[in-house]
Amino acid sequence: MLRIRHNAKPTHNAAELALLAGRFPDNIRLFVVRRDEEMLAGVVIYETARVAHTQYIGTSEEGRRTGALDLIFQHLIHVRYADKDYFDFGISTENGGRHLNTGLMRNKESYGARATVFDWYALDSANPMERT
């Protein structure tokens, strides 16, 4: 669905995600909304002592129509992770941070999120103490 709707691919494949979840069972969690046996939406959270970070967010067409993600985020932000310092929706950029995906940012803002700009720096020299 990520590839079809957004021409993107996930950071981890299913085997890698299962391996990570097995190695960090207290830090990687899946939250879902189901109706009967049908999964309508899901969110994978990477959790630390201070941060709940959304790594993967997905919904079916029926989940989108019924607001299933709204239900999950209402619970995660206001109940499950209310004591965390940060609820992190992750990046909203593409092309190595060169392009802001305004639709994605608007979606995150609909849940109360606000953007933070991170500056990235690189040293030109292999030896930062060397003066030229």
BABA-246015 format. One record per residue (C-alpha): x negated, y, z; residue number from 1. Coordinates in nm, 4 decimals. Layout:
residues N
+----------+----------+----------+-----+
|       xx |       yy |       zz |   i |
+----------+----------+----------+-----+
|        X |        Y |        Z | NUM |
...
+----------+----------+----------+-----+
END
This chain:
residues 132
+----------+----------+----------+-----+
|       xx |       yy |       zz |   i |
+----------+----------+----------+-----+
|   0.0000 |   0.0000 |   0.0000 |   1 |
|  -0.2879 |   0.2400 |   0.0782 |   2 |
|  -0.4313 |   0.1801 |  -0.2675 |   3 |
|  -0.0932 |   0.2101 |  -0.4392 |   4 |
|   0.0300 |   0.5253 |  -0.2619 |   5 |
|  -0.2991 |   0.7102 |  -0.2085 |   6 |
|  -0.5595 |   0.5489 |  -0.4363 |   7 |
|  -0.7704 |   0.4737 |  -0.1270 |   8 |
|  -0.9025 |   0.1658 |   0.0446 |   9 |
|  -0.9265 |   0.0909 |   0.4168 |  10 |
|  -1.2542 |   0.1222 |   0.6035 |  11 |
|  -1.2333 |  -0.2406 |   0.7220 |  12 |
|  -1.0952 |  -0.5491 |   0.5513 |  13 |
|  -0.8718 |  -0.7907 |   0.7451 |  14 |
|  -1.1601 |  -1.0201 |   0.8456 |  15 |
|  -1.3701 |  -0.7294 |   0.9734 |  16 |
|  -1.0785 |  -0.5875 |   1.1704 |  17 |
|  -1.0089 |  -0.9276 |   1.3275 |  18 |
|  -1.3788 |  -0.9598 |   1.4195 |  19 |
|  -1.3827 |  -0.6124 |   1.5775 |  20 |
|  -1.0595 |  -0.6745 |   1.7684 |  21 |
|  -1.2018 |  -1.0035 |   1.8975 |  22 |
|  -1.5202 |  -0.8346 |   2.0153 |  23 |
|  -1.3396 |  -0.5369 |   2.1722 |  24 |
|  -1.0028 |  -0.6728 |   2.2902 |  25 |
|  -0.9559 |  -0.3948 |   2.5472 |  26 |
|  -1.0347 |  -0.1188 |   2.2978 |  27 |
|  -0.8555 |  -0.2075 |   1.9739 |  28 |
|  -0.4785 |  -0.2416 |   1.9855 |  29 |
|  -0.1965 |  -0.2775 |   1.7363 |  30 |
|   0.1415 |  -0.1150 |   1.8024 |  31 |
|   0.4356 |  -0.2037 |   1.5789 |  32 |
|   0.8044 |  -0.1360 |   1.5315 |  33 |
|   1.0082 |  -0.4352 |   1.4200 |  34 |
|   1.3699 |  -0.4884 |   1.3373 |  35 |
|   1.4419 |  -0.8552 |   1.3855 |  36 |
|   1.1432 |  -1.0212 |   1.2131 |  37 |
|   1.0715 |  -0.7331 |   0.9740 |  38 |
|   0.7755 |  -0.5076 |   1.0565 |  39 |
|   0.8734 |  -0.1484 |   0.9822 |  40 |
|   0.5583 |   0.0356 |   1.0915 |  41 |
|   0.2297 |  -0.0147 |   1.2686 |  42 |
|  -0.0606 |   0.1809 |   1.4130 |  43 |
|  -0.4053 |   0.0466 |   1.5041 |  44 |
|  -0.5605 |   0.2394 |   1.7927 |  45 |
|  -0.9283 |   0.2450 |   1.8863 |  46 |
|  -0.9288 |   0.3343 |   2.2555 |  47 |
|  -1.1987 |   0.4733 |   2.4855 |  48 |
|  -1.1743 |   0.6126 |   2.8380 |  49 |
|  -1.0936 |   0.9616 |   2.7065 |  50 |
|  -0.9668 |   0.9122 |   2.3503 |  51 |
|  -0.6981 |   0.7204 |   2.1634 |  52 |
|  -0.8018 |   0.7258 |   1.7961 |  53 |
|  -0.5659 |   0.6178 |   1.5174 |  54 |
|  -0.7638 |   0.4094 |   1.2713 |  55 |
|  -0.4836 |   0.2673 |   1.0551 |  56 |
|  -0.1252 |   0.3851 |   1.0127 |  57 |
|   0.1263 |   0.2097 |   0.7921 |  58 |
|   0.4956 |   0.1911 |   0.7250 |  59 |
|   0.7312 |   0.0095 |   0.4912 |  60 |
|   0.9863 |   0.1914 |   0.2780 |  61 |
|   1.2551 |   0.0972 |   0.5314 |  62 |
|   1.0290 |   0.2137 |   0.8130 |  63 |
|   0.9808 |   0.5451 |   0.6372 |  64 |
|   1.3566 |   0.5816 |   0.5861 |  65 |
|   1.4347 |   0.5069 |   0.9524 |  66 |
|   1.1504 |   0.7084 |   1.1120 |  67 |
|   0.9697 |   0.4073 |   1.2584 |  68 |
|   0.6368 |   0.5920 |   1.2786 |  69 |
|   0.8057 |   0.8746 |   1.4677 |  70 |
|   0.9129 |   0.6191 |   1.7279 |  71 |
|   0.5627 |   0.4749 |   1.7608 |  72 |
|   0.3931 |   0.8145 |   1.7898 |  73 |
|   0.6505 |   0.9417 |   2.0389 |  74 |
|   0.5634 |   0.6454 |   2.2622 |  75 |
|   0.1867 |   0.6570 |   2.2063 |  76 |
|   0.1420 |   1.0320 |   2.2579 |  77 |
|   0.3912 |   1.0910 |   2.5399 |  78 |
|   0.3872 |   0.7601 |   2.7280 |  79 |
|   0.1124 |   0.5069 |   2.6534 |  80 |
|  -0.1753 |   0.7544 |   2.6080 |  81 |
|  -0.0367 |   1.0583 |   2.7915 |  82 |
|  -0.3307 |   1.0425 |   3.0367 |  83 |
|  -0.5983 |   1.0553 |   2.7637 |  84 |
|  -0.7872 |   1.3777 |   2.7026 |  85 |
|  -0.7422 |   1.3388 |   2.3256 |  86 |
|  -0.5078 |   1.1673 |   2.0838 |  87 |
|  -0.7104 |   1.1675 |   1.7612 |  88 |
|  -0.5405 |   1.1215 |   1.4239 |  89 |
|  -0.8783 |   1.1109 |   1.2488 |  90 |
|  -0.9969 |   1.2990 |   0.9446 |  91 |
|  -0.7759 |   1.4722 |   0.6901 |  92 |
|  -1.0426 |   1.5211 |   0.4275 |  93 |
|  -1.1536 |   1.3430 |   0.1146 |  94 |
|  -1.4688 |   1.3352 |  -0.0955 |  95 |
|  -1.7075 |   1.3340 |   0.1982 |  96 |
|  -1.5270 |   1.6185 |   0.3734 |  97 |
|  -1.5314 |   1.8461 |   0.0690 |  98 |
|  -1.1536 |   1.8442 |   0.0121 |  99 |
|  -0.8765 |   1.8959 |   0.2682 | 100 |
|  -0.5784 |   1.6667 |   0.2075 | 101 |
|  -0.3081 |   1.9187 |   0.2964 | 102 |
|  -0.0256 |   1.6635 |   0.2788 | 103 |
|  -0.2038 |   1.4396 |   0.5286 | 104 |
|  -0.2811 |   1.7350 |   0.7535 | 105 |
|   0.0824 |   1.8502 |   0.7365 | 106 |
|   0.1959 |   1.5003 |   0.8375 | 107 |
|  -0.0363 |   1.4974 |   1.1399 | 108 |
|   0.0755 |   1.8463 |   1.2365 | 109 |
|   0.4366 |   1.7231 |   1.2333 | 110 |
|   0.3434 |   1.5159 |   1.5413 | 111 |
|   0.1869 |   1.8160 |   1.7157 | 112 |
|  -0.1731 |   1.7659 |   1.6005 | 113 |
|  -0.4057 |   2.0553 |   1.5263 | 114 |
|  -0.7117 |   2.0513 |   1.3025 | 115 |
|  -1.0665 |   2.0814 |   1.4303 | 116 |
|  -1.3546 |   2.1601 |   1.1988 | 117 |
|  -1.6742 |   1.9623 |   1.2480 | 118 |
|  -1.9985 |   2.1005 |   1.1075 | 119 |
|  -2.2523 |   1.8522 |   0.9731 | 120 |
|  -2.6228 |   1.9291 |   0.9501 | 121 |
|  -2.9145 |   1.7436 |   0.7939 | 122 |
|  -3.2862 |   1.7995 |   0.8267 | 123 |
|  -3.4800 |   1.8441 |   0.5035 | 124 |
|  -3.8032 |   1.7049 |   0.6439 | 125 |
|  -3.8625 |   1.3485 |   0.7597 | 126 |
|  -4.0529 |   1.5033 |   1.0522 | 127 |
|  -3.8409 |   1.7835 |   1.2041 | 128 |
|  -4.1378 |   1.9095 |   1.4076 | 129 |
|  -4.3508 |   1.9620 |   1.0966 | 130 |
|  -4.3728 |   2.3197 |   0.9744 | 131 |
|  -4.4283 |   2.3952 |   0.6113 | 132 |
+----------+----------+----------+-----+
END
